Amino acid sequence: MKWKNYLVLCALVALVVSGAIVLVPGLSETLETRLITFLSTNAS
């Protein structure tokens, strides 16, 4: 995969995830909980 395609793909994924967090309340809570759990588990 070329760099330009990769960067476009990363930008699209970031936009989709951001839009889902803003527009879907249950999904945002789930993502937040999983992210906090992941960060607290791997912090040490």
C-alpha positions as a LaTeX table, in Angstrom:
\begin{tabular}{lrrr}
\hline
Residue & $x$ (\AA) & $y$ (\AA) & $z$ (\AA) \\
\hline
Met1 & 0.00 & 0.00 & 0.00 \\
Lys2 & 1.37 & 3.39 & $-0.93$ \\
Trp3 & 1.88 & 6.17 & 1.65 \\
Lys4 & $-0.84$ & 8.37 & 0.21 \\
Asn5 & $-3.42$ & 5.57 & 0.32 \\
Tyr6 & $-2.37$ & 4.66 & 3.84 \\
Leu7 & $-2.72$ & 8.24 & 5.08 \\
Val8 & $-6.15$ & 8.58 & 3.45 \\
Leu9 & $-7.25$ & 5.31 & 5.06 \\
Cys10 & $-6.02$ & 6.44 & 8.49 \\
Ala11 & $-7.82$ & 9.79 & 8.13 \\
Leu12 & $-11.07$ & 8.07 & 7.12 \\
Val13 & $-10.90$ & 5.65 & 10.05 \\
Ala14 & $-10.25$ & 8.54 & 12.44 \\
Leu15 & $-13.23$ & 10.48 & 11.04 \\
Val16 & $-15.56$ & 7.48 & 11.24 \\
Val17 & $-14.58$ & 6.71 & 14.84 \\
Ser18 & $-14.89$ & 10.37 & 15.83 \\
Gly19 & $-18.31$ & 10.63 & 14.18 \\
Ala20 & $-19.48$ & 7.45 & 15.90 \\
Ile21 & $-18.35$ & 8.78 & 19.27 \\
Val22 & $-20.24$ & 12.03 & 18.74 \\
Leu23 & $-23.41$ & 10.58 & 17.24 \\
Val24 & $-23.89$ & 7.26 & 19.09 \\
Pro25 & $-24.11$ & 7.74 & 22.88 \\
Gly26 & $-23.87$ & 4.07 & 23.88 \\
Leu27 & $-20.86$ & 3.46 & 21.66 \\
Ser28 & $-18.98$ & 6.41 & 23.08 \\
Glu29 & $-19.46$ & 5.12 & 26.63 \\
Thr30 & $-18.26$ & 1.66 & 25.62 \\
Leu31 & $-15.18$ & 3.02 & 23.85 \\
Glu32 & $-14.35$ & 5.28 & 26.77 \\
Thr33 & $-14.65$ & 2.42 & 29.27 \\
Arg34 & $-12.48$ & 0.11 & 27.18 \\
Leu35 & $-9.86$ & 2.80 & 26.59 \\
Ile36 & $-9.65$ & 3.63 & 30.31 \\
Thr37 & $-9.37$ & $-0.08$ & 31.15 \\
Phe38 & $-6.64$ & $-0.58$ & 28.55 \\
Leu39 & $-4.66$ & 2.44 & 29.71 \\
Ser40 & $-4.94$ & 1.60 & 33.40 \\
Thr41 & $-3.91$ & $-2.03$ & 32.78 \\
Asn42 & $-0.84$ & $-1.07$ & 30.73 \\
Ala43 & 0.21 & 1.97 & 32.77 \\
Ser44 & 2.78 & 0.22 & 34.89 \\
\hline
\end{tabular}
